[in-house]
Amino acid sequence: MTMSHLGASATALHALTLVQAASLVREGSLKSEDYAAALLQRCRDGALLNAFIHVDEQALLAAAREADLARAAGRSLGQLHGIPLAVNKRSRSRPDEPSRQCRPATPPRS
């Protein structure tokens, strides 16, 4: 599978399925950093949806560059190596990360 085979352009990278993107990254037809940048742009474009509480763009791009270097060095990669994933969390994992605390769906009984 190649980028030209999919007809994917830089503006359509967000439309790739997980399987397509992972395959392209593993074979080297798509750089993880380019894919991450496209997904970040999609997040910015949809900012009014408030889908994300916190997006660490610099860390994401740094991890994507590292994934590209690992692939280029011929290291053994996992199936999702270089694919950014959003995490839904309800509490802080680090003190410097913003988070919303989970509230009960129904008020406690008196």
N, CA and C atoms as an extended XYZ file, in Angstrom:
330
Properties=species:S:1:pos:R:3:atomname:S:1:resname:S:1:resid:I:1 pbc="F F F"
N         0.851       -1.168        0.000 N   MET     1
C         0.000        0.000        0.000 CA  MET     1
C         0.898        1.234        0.000 C   MET     1
N         0.634        2.203       -0.818 N   THR     2
C         1.408        3.431       -0.874 CA  THR     2
C         0.476        4.613       -0.774 C   THR     2
N         1.056        5.776       -0.546 N   MET     3
C         0.247        6.989       -0.458 CA  MET     3
C        -0.478        7.241       -1.773 C   MET     3
N         0.212        7.034       -2.909 N   SER     4
C        -0.439        7.277       -4.194 CA  SER     4
C        -1.555        6.262       -4.442 C   SER     4
N        -1.355        5.036       -3.934 N   HIS     5
C        -2.381        4.006       -4.074 CA  HIS     5
C        -3.678        4.441       -3.371 C   HIS     5
N        -3.529        5.084       -2.215 N   LEU     6
C        -4.697        5.531       -1.459 CA  LEU     6
C        -5.245        6.855       -1.977 C   LEU     6
N        -4.426        7.564       -2.741 N   GLY     7
C        -4.843        8.882       -3.201 CA  GLY     7
C        -4.858        9.875       -2.056 C   GLY     7
N        -4.061        9.618       -1.024 N   ALA     8
C        -4.054       10.480        0.157 CA  ALA     8
C        -3.165       11.689       -0.076 C   ALA     8
N        -3.672       12.853        0.208 N   SER     9
C        -2.882       14.076        0.149 CA  SER     9
C        -2.644       14.536        1.573 C   SER     9
N        -1.825       15.548        1.715 N   ALA    10
C        -1.519       16.061        3.050 CA  ALA    10
C        -2.790       16.496        3.776 C   ALA    10
N        -3.766       16.996        3.039 N   THR    11
C        -4.995       17.457        3.678 CA  THR    11
C        -5.934       16.305        4.017 C   THR    11
N        -5.711       15.127        3.462 N   ALA    12
C        -6.606       14.000        3.708 CA  ALA    12
C        -6.000       12.950        4.632 C   ALA    12
N        -4.839       13.215        5.188 N   LEU    13
C        -4.214       12.222        6.061 CA  LEU    13
C        -5.105       11.881        7.256 C   LEU    13
N        -5.864       12.850        7.735 N   HIS    14
C        -6.745       12.594        8.880 CA  HIS    14
C        -7.834       11.570        8.545 C   HIS    14
N        -8.087       11.345        7.269 N   ALA    15
C        -9.139       10.413        6.854 CA  ALA    15
C        -8.655        8.966        6.766 C   ALA    15
N        -7.349        8.745        6.917 N   LEU    16
C        -6.834        7.372        6.888 CA  LEU    16
C        -7.376        6.582        8.074 C   LEU    16
N        -7.640        5.315        7.865 N   THR    17
C        -7.998        4.460        8.994 CA  THR    17
C        -6.736        4.166        9.787 C   THR    17
N        -6.895        3.664       10.983 N   LEU    18
C        -5.752        3.287       11.814 CA  LEU    18
C        -4.892        2.246       11.099 C   LEU    18
N        -5.529        1.263       10.495 N   VAL    19
C        -4.804        0.199        9.794 CA  VAL    19
C        -4.021        0.773        8.612 C   VAL    19
N        -4.647        1.663        7.835 N   GLN    20
C        -3.962        2.264        6.695 CA  GLN    20
C        -2.763        3.086        7.141 C   GLN    20
N        -2.976        3.951        8.123 N   ALA    21
C        -1.892        4.818        8.593 CA  ALA    21
C        -0.741        3.994        9.162 C   ALA    21
N        -1.053        2.998        9.983 N   ALA    22
C        -0.003        2.174       10.585 CA  ALA    22
C         0.794        1.435        9.515 C   ALA    22
N         0.120        0.924        8.504 N   SER    23
C         0.793        0.222        7.415 CA  SER    23
C         1.719        1.160        6.654 C   SER    23
N         1.245        2.362        6.346 N   LEU    24
C         2.051        3.333        5.614 CA  LEU    24
C         3.267        3.778        6.409 C   LEU    24
N         3.096        3.970        7.706 N   VAL    25
C         4.225        4.365        8.556 CA  VAL    25
C         5.240        3.233        8.626 C   VAL    25
N         4.782        2.005        8.818 N   ARG    26
C         5.707        0.861        8.908 CA  ARG    26
C         6.510        0.667        7.632 C   ARG    26
N         5.872        0.851        6.479 N   GLU    27
C         6.587        0.627        5.217 CA  GLU    27
C         7.406        1.834        4.793 C   GLU    27
N         7.253        2.962        5.486 N   GLY    28
C         8.037        4.155        5.184 CA  GLY    28
C         7.427        5.073        4.140 C   GLY    28
N         6.217        4.789        3.689 N   SER    29
C         5.540        5.652        2.711 CA  SER    29
C         4.971        6.910        3.354 C   SER    29
N         4.818        6.889        4.654 N   LEU    30
C         4.282        8.022        5.406 CA  LEU    30
C         5.142        8.213        6.645 C   LEU    30
N         5.614        9.432        6.854 N   LYS    31
C         6.378        9.727        8.061 CA  LYS    31
C         5.403        9.965        9.211 C   LYS    31
N         5.762        9.435       10.342 N   SER    32
C         4.949        9.628       11.537 CA  SER    32
C         4.793       11.108       11.854 C   SER    32
N         5.854       11.875       11.655 N   GLU    33
C         5.791       13.309       11.951 CA  GLU    33
C         4.781       14.019       11.040 C   GLU    33
N         4.733       13.636        9.761 N   ASP    34
C         3.761       14.238        8.839 CA  ASP    34
C         2.330       13.868        9.237 C   ASP    34
N         2.153       12.619        9.630 N   TYR    35
C         0.823       12.164       10.056 CA  TYR    35
C         0.395       12.887       11.336 C   TYR    35
N         1.316       12.987       12.292 N   ALA    36
C         1.017       13.680       13.548 CA  ALA    36
C         0.677       15.147       13.287 C   ALA    36
N         1.431       15.799       12.411 N   ALA    37
C         1.165       17.202       12.094 CA  ALA    37
C        -0.221       17.369       11.467 C   ALA    37
N        -0.602       16.437       10.593 N   ALA    38
C        -1.931       16.504        9.970 CA  ALA    38
C        -3.034       16.322       11.008 C   ALA    38
N        -2.822       15.399       11.941 N   LEU    39
C        -3.835       15.185       12.987 CA  LEU    39
C        -3.909       16.374       13.937 C   LEU    39
N        -2.768       16.979       14.238 N   LEU    40
C        -2.775       18.178       15.082 CA  LEU    40
C        -3.528       19.315       14.396 C   LEU    40
N        -3.321       19.466       13.092 N   GLN    41
C        -4.044       20.508       12.363 CA  GLN    41
C        -5.542       20.240       12.410 C   GLN    41
N        -5.922       18.990       12.297 N   ARG    42
C        -7.340       18.614       12.373 CA  ARG    42
C        -7.901       18.960       13.761 C   ARG    42
N        -7.108       18.742       14.804 N   CYS    43
C        -7.535       19.116       16.169 CA  CYS    43
C        -7.728       20.627       16.266 C   CYS    43
N        -6.790       21.387       15.710 N   ARG    44
C        -6.902       22.854       15.738 CA  ARG    44
C        -8.139       23.306       14.963 C   ARG    44
N        -8.370       22.693       13.802 N   ASP    45
C        -9.526       23.067       12.976 CA  ASP    45
C       -10.849       22.798       13.696 C   ASP    45
N       -10.870       21.795       14.553 N   GLY    46
C       -12.088       21.449       15.283 CA  GLY    46
C       -12.067       21.881       16.729 C   GLY    46
N       -11.275       22.883       17.051 N   ALA    47
C       -11.115       23.310       18.444 CA  ALA    47
C       -12.442       23.700       19.100 C   ALA    47
N       -13.371       24.222       18.337 N   LEU    48
C       -14.660       24.618       18.907 CA  LEU    48
C       -15.477       23.440       19.417 C   LEU    48
N       -15.094       22.238       19.019 N   LEU    49
C       -15.794       21.045       19.499 CA  LEU    49
C       -15.428       20.703       20.943 C   LEU    49
N       -14.328       21.274       21.432 N   ASN    50
C       -13.845       20.994       22.790 CA  ASN    50
C       -13.667       19.498       23.029 C   ASN    50
N       -13.126       18.808       22.046 N   ALA    51
C       -12.945       17.363       22.159 CA  ALA    51
C       -11.753       16.994       23.029 C   ALA    51
N       -10.806       17.910       23.188 N   PHE    52
C        -9.601       17.626       23.966 CA  PHE    52
C        -9.413       18.681       25.039 C   PHE    52
N        -9.084       18.241       26.231 N   ILE    53
C        -8.788       19.156       27.321 CA  ILE    53
C        -7.368       19.678       27.180 C   ILE    53
N        -6.462       18.790       26.776 N   HIS    54
C        -5.048       19.139       26.702 CA  HIS    54
C        -4.398       18.404       25.537 C   HIS    54
N        -3.663       19.126       24.697 N   VAL    55
C        -2.906       18.527       23.605 CA  VAL    55
C        -1.484       19.057       23.715 C   VAL    55
N        -0.522       18.173       23.917 N   ASP    56
C         0.879       18.559       24.019 CA  ASP    56
C         1.513       18.393       22.639 C   ASP    56
N         1.387       19.435       21.822 N   GLU    57
C         1.840       19.360       20.435 CA  GLU    57
C         3.340       19.098       20.325 C   GLU    57
N         4.129       19.767       21.136 N   GLN    58
C         5.586       19.591       21.048 CA  GLN    58
C         5.999       18.168       21.403 C   GLN    58
N         5.401       17.600       22.438 N   ALA    59
C         5.734       16.227       22.826 CA  ALA    59
C         5.293       15.238       21.741 C   ALA    59
N         4.134       15.483       21.155 N   LEU    60
C         3.640       14.598       20.099 CA  LEU    60
C         4.571       14.613       18.893 C   LEU    60
N         4.965       15.810       18.464 N   LEU    61
C         5.853       15.905       17.301 CA  LEU    61
C         7.236       15.326       17.599 C   LEU    61
N         7.725       15.513       18.823 N   ALA    62
C         9.018       14.942       19.203 CA  ALA    62
C         8.954       13.412       19.192 C   ALA    62
N         7.876       12.850       19.706 N   ALA    63
C         7.708       11.385       19.706 CA  ALA    63
C         7.591       10.858       18.278 C   ALA    63
N         6.916       11.613       17.412 N   ALA    64
C         6.771       11.205       16.013 CA  ALA    64
C         8.133       11.210       15.310 C   ALA    64
N         8.938       12.240       15.569 N   ARG    65
C        10.286       12.290       14.978 CA  ARG    65
C        11.118       11.103       15.449 C   ARG    65
N        11.009       10.791       16.733 N   GLU    66
C        11.735        9.649       17.300 CA  GLU    66
C        11.284        8.336       16.642 C   GLU    66
N         9.994        8.201       16.404 N   ALA    67
C         9.471        7.001       15.748 CA  ALA    67
C        10.011        6.889       14.321 C   ALA    67
N        10.079        8.026       13.621 N   ASP    68
C        10.622        8.019       12.258 CA  ASP    68
C        12.093        7.617       12.254 C   ASP    68
N        12.848        8.117       13.224 N   LEU    69
C        14.269        7.759       13.316 CA  LEU    69
C        14.438        6.271       13.612 C   LEU    69
N        13.598        5.730       14.477 N   ALA    70
C        13.673        4.297       14.809 CA  ALA    70
C        13.381        3.445       13.581 C   ALA    70
N        12.379        3.831       12.811 N   ARG    71
C        12.051        3.082       11.598 CA  ARG    71
C        13.192        3.179       10.593 C   ARG    71
N        13.747        4.376       10.424 N   ALA    72
C        14.839        4.577        9.471 CA  ALA    72
C        16.088        3.788        9.876 C   ALA    72
N        16.272        3.579       11.186 N   ALA    73
C        17.423        2.824       11.689 CA  ALA    73
C        17.205        1.323       11.590 C   ALA    73
N        16.009        0.920       11.167 N   GLY    74
C        15.730       -0.501       10.999 CA  GLY    74
C        15.374       -1.234       12.276 C   GLY    74
N        15.022       -0.481       13.319 N   ARG    75
C        14.634       -1.136       14.578 CA  ARG    75
C        13.308       -1.855       14.418 C   ARG    75
N        13.133       -2.908       15.188 N   SER    76
C        11.888       -3.669       15.186 CA  SER    76
C        10.789       -2.798       15.786 C   SER    76
N         9.685       -2.663       15.060 N   LEU    77
C         8.604       -1.781       15.485 CA  LEU    77
C         7.338       -2.569       15.771 C   LEU    77
N         6.564       -2.072       16.716 N   GLY    78
C         5.256       -2.656       16.988 CA  GLY    78
C         4.262       -2.239       15.921 C   GLY    78
N         3.108       -2.838       15.935 N   GLN    79
C         2.080       -2.580       14.924 CA  GLN    79
C         1.626       -1.124       14.884 C   GLN    79
N         1.621       -0.452       16.024 N   LEU    80
C         1.155        0.933       16.085 CA  LEU    80
C         2.280        1.934       16.303 C   LEU    80
N         3.520        1.497       16.133 N   HIS    81
C         4.666        2.382       16.343 CA  HIS    81
C         4.552        3.603       15.428 C   HIS    81
N         4.618        4.784       16.020 N   GLY    82
C         4.547        6.014       15.254 CA  GLY    82
C         3.155        6.537       15.006 C   GLY    82
N         2.148        5.870       15.546 N   ILE    83
C         0.761        6.308       15.357 CA  ILE    83
C         0.289        7.016       16.629 C   ILE    83
N        -0.051        8.305       16.528 N   PRO    84
C        -0.543        9.017       17.717 CA  PRO    84
C        -1.950        8.553       18.089 C   PRO    84
N        -2.185        8.430       19.373 N   LEU    85
C        -3.502        8.029       19.875 CA  LEU    85
C        -3.952        9.018       20.943 C   LEU    85
N        -5.218        9.359       20.923 N   ALA    86
C        -5.783       10.216       21.967 CA  ALA    86
C        -6.147        9.344       23.155 C   ALA    86
N        -5.963        9.895       24.348 N   VAL    87
C        -6.260        9.158       25.575 CA  VAL    87
C        -7.355        9.893       26.323 C   VAL    87
N        -8.391        9.159       26.673 N   ASN    88
C        -9.475        9.711       27.479 CA  ASN    88
C        -9.158        9.377       28.924 C   ASN    88
N        -8.937       10.410       29.715 N   LYS    89
C        -8.617       10.144       31.111 CA  LYS    89
C        -9.458       11.031       32.008 C   LYS    89
N        -9.679       10.541       33.176 N   ARG    90
C       -10.552       11.269       34.099 CA  ARG    90
C        -9.811       11.863       35.284 C   ARG    90
N        -8.538       11.559       35.414 N   SER    91
C        -7.767       12.152       36.500 CA  SER    91
C        -6.360       12.426       36.019 C   SER    91
N        -5.645       13.213       36.773 N   ARG    92
C        -4.301       13.592       36.381 CA  ARG    92
C        -3.327       12.436       36.525 C   ARG    92
N        -2.456       12.303       35.514 N   SER    93
C        -1.376       11.339       35.644 CA  SER    93
C        -0.094       12.068       36.003 C   SER    93
N        -0.032       13.357       35.701 N   ARG    94
C         1.103       14.198       36.084 CA  ARG    94
C         0.532       15.476       36.675 C   ARG    94
N         1.204       16.056       37.661 N   PRO    95
C         0.672       17.263       38.297 CA  PRO    95
C         0.558       18.459       37.355 C   PRO    95
N         1.356       18.511       36.288 N   ASP    96
C         1.328       19.666       35.393 CA  ASP    96
C         0.321       19.535       34.259 C   ASP    96
N        -0.415       18.416       34.191 N   GLU    97
C        -1.406       18.230       33.136 CA  GLU    97
C        -2.779       18.667       33.619 C   GLU    97
N        -3.466       19.483       32.819 N   PRO    98
C        -4.829       19.841       33.207 CA  PRO    98
C        -5.750       18.627       33.123 C   PRO    98
N        -6.744       18.588       33.962 N   SER    99
C        -7.682       17.475       33.951 CA  SER    99
C        -8.997       17.915       34.570 C   SER    99
N       -10.053       17.209       34.205 N   ARG   100
C       -11.351       17.420       34.848 CA  ARG   100
C       -11.624       16.201       35.714 C   ARG   100
N       -12.136       16.442       36.885 N   GLN   101
C       -12.459       15.334       37.765 CA  GLN   101
C       -13.813       14.756       37.391 C   GLN   101
N       -13.924       13.477       37.505 N   CYS   102
C       -15.169       12.782       37.180 CA  CYS   102
C       -16.231       13.133       38.218 C   CYS   102
N       -17.408       13.453       37.749 N   ARG   103
C       -18.518       13.746       38.657 CA  ARG   103
C       -19.536       12.619       38.556 C   ARG   103
N       -20.202       12.287       39.652 N   PRO   104
C       -21.219       11.228       39.584 CA  PRO   104
C       -22.335       11.612       38.624 C   PRO   104
N       -22.857       10.638       37.901 N   ALA   105
C       -23.944       10.879       36.955 CA  ALA   105
C       -25.221       11.222       37.692 C   ALA   105
N       -25.410       10.672       38.867 N   THR   106
C       -26.591       10.979       39.668 CA  THR   106
C       -26.132       11.439       41.035 C   THR   106
N       -26.903       12.322       41.659 N   PRO   107
C       -26.504       12.803       42.979 CA  PRO   107
C       -26.544       11.670       44.002 C   PRO   107
N       -25.656       11.704       44.989 N   PRO   108
C       -25.685       10.653       46.017 CA  PRO   108
C       -26.989       10.703       46.796 C   PRO   108
N       -27.430        9.533       47.259 N   ARG   109
C       -28.649        9.465       48.071 CA  ARG   109
C       -28.405        9.989       49.465 C   ARG   109
N       -29.413       10.660       50.007 N   SER   110
C       -29.295       11.205       51.373 CA  SER   110
C       -29.672       10.183       52.395 C   SER   110
